[in-house]
Amino acid sequence: MKDKLRRSRLYMPGNNPYLSQNAFLFGADCIILDLEDSVPPSEKFSSRILVRNILKNVDFGDAEKTVRINPLSSPYGRDDLEEIVPAEPDAIFIPKAETADDVRIVDEIVAEIKAKHKIDKEIFYMPIIESAKGVWNAFEIASATENVVLLAFGAEDFTRDIGAQRTRDGREQFVARSLVVLGAKAAGVQASDTVWSDIEDVEGLRKSTIEAKELGFDGKGAIHPSQVEIINELFSPTPEEIDYAKKVIAAFEEAKARGDGVIAIGRKMIDAPVVARAQRIIKMAQKIEEKG
């Protein structure tokens, strides 16, 4: 589902079967079984076998089950795909995406593997933007194939790439985060913000998450289960937002029934973008209610 609820994406190390098997308990909308940064080279082979078996045998409930592969430029990326695609993940995170071709090549390999194993399931792509070049090409990456559903931003590699120090207030990331959102939204896909790396700094996480929502992101990454609840809370509409959205939609329906092009709540005129935002809020609230 392209517009699935993706407030939180939780990374789980692919070499830790206990954590991965129980990841659904933490309430994340999207679970990422990680084969890249959290797995040392000596464990790449065994970890992809573990991840394959988890995909086949663990019930993730309502959570989206995804895998972050290694880059195809590494010795491990192609083998990751050969192992995990037959296990039918919901989506694949493509790290260090810098051009549309980085996504298209993955798509071609996935199509070959699906044909070989007679797999009909649609597998989506979630490229991770982690460099200046990737940020610059965000729209092209998001538009690379119809199966791209989300762009994620990775601040650690990005700040290293531009030669900046990652700071608590994130000034060095502001333009990049904005461009990732704009590229994603121009292509009609979701955008997910970088992880907050200091798991002890809860206030910092809250501030960063609020800022991400204000910038237009649809969700945020988490590296620890304790971060999921905060991210989900802040990316969910508040009761006040839901009430106001209902009033906007009711006013819109009443005006439409009268054949009146003017929509107002009290003295405030309501235009089409406000109605569209209200509809998105109600739709998200319904998805959250369905998830329980």
Secondary structure as UniProt FT lines:
FT   TURN            2..3
FT   STRAND          8..13
FT   TURN            14..15
FT   HELIX           17..21
FT   HELIX           23..26
FT   STRAND          30..34
FT   TURN            37..38
FT   HELIX           41..43
FT   HELIX           44..57
FT   TURN            61..62
FT   STRAND          64..68
FT   TURN            72..73
FT   HELIX           77..84
FT   HELIX           85..87
FT   STRAND          91..94
FT   TURN            95..96
FT   HELIX           100..116
FT   TURN            117..118
FT   STRAND          124..129
FT   HELIX           132..136
FT   HELIX           138..142
FT   TURN            146..147
FT   STRAND          150..153
FT   HELIX           155..162
FT   HELIX           171..173
FT   HELIX           174..186
FT   TURN            187..188
FT   STRAND          190..193
FT   TURN            199..200
FT   HELIX           202..215
FT   STRAND          219..222
FT   HELIX           225..227
FT   HELIX           228..234
FT   HELIX           239..258
FT   STRAND          264..265
FT   TURN            266..267
FT   STRAND          268..269
FT   HELIX           272..291
//
